[in-house]
């Protein structure tokens, strides 16, 4: 989330600079007056390790896990500002997420969505999520992937590229980890964001700046 805030800040500042060259208040108008909220997905699953398939499907064992992830979501504002220290984006994002964890909002959204799904059906649960996400700018997910190498029908999986469609927002960002690799996927409505490759490059650049700041 901190990397996304940094990348968005750099992207909007440069985009505004190209459209408003010579205006001294460009940075202020581009960043301070932009209200951007993200729907951040949270995995409520008690364990994220890869479990043996035979153990999971064996009715005589209790491995303490269900199929798939249990995903709730919280709403987080993106604090857009150009900062001298790249790590300030990380500190700011951590403070926001820690506050959301204390609120138990992710567990509540999962419970309500699951309740509607089991009582009123898929249409009601889908309508709730659609209306909720309509009040946000983007969906953000960095749910951790497998930390061990996995296979599918005997074929080793070497790369993950997850995404989603049908959401009411113009931007969906996935940070997907797999073993020791991290992939960034952007799903963009080009009528709203005409240069998504520039946004992706700024996110990548922000990640590099943060890594360099940590190593110094």
C-alpha angles and dihedrals in degrees: 000000000000091000090051091051090051094047093047092049092052093044096050093044092053093043091052091046092057093048097042107033113174096023110122094201093056095109092049094049094043099049115014094049097045114101109199123170125187129206101222117202116224125196110222094184109128093225132027099188122115110259128201110267094221091055092050096051095040105105092203095064131070110213094162096235138103129210115283132352128310103225126190127166140220132198115241129180116229110229103214116198137126108250130192093217113054090204090066088075089057094047091049093049092047091052090051094048093046089054091050091050090056090053094057088219093143093057091047094052091048092049095049094046092047091047092053091045092054097041109031100020140241096306094059093046091047093050091052093052092044093052092045094050091046087072093058134072100223145356117240127193132177098159105160119251128213115310091204130060112266134193135213117211090337095313118116114237109227102170141028125203109171127179142147138223137203097053120136094236130091094226136045120178124195125187103193122188125196121175104313097340133092125201126190119209125188124194107194140181099222091203087069101030106029095178107045092157090064090052090050091049091051091051090050091047091050091052090053092049092050092048091050091048091052092050094050 
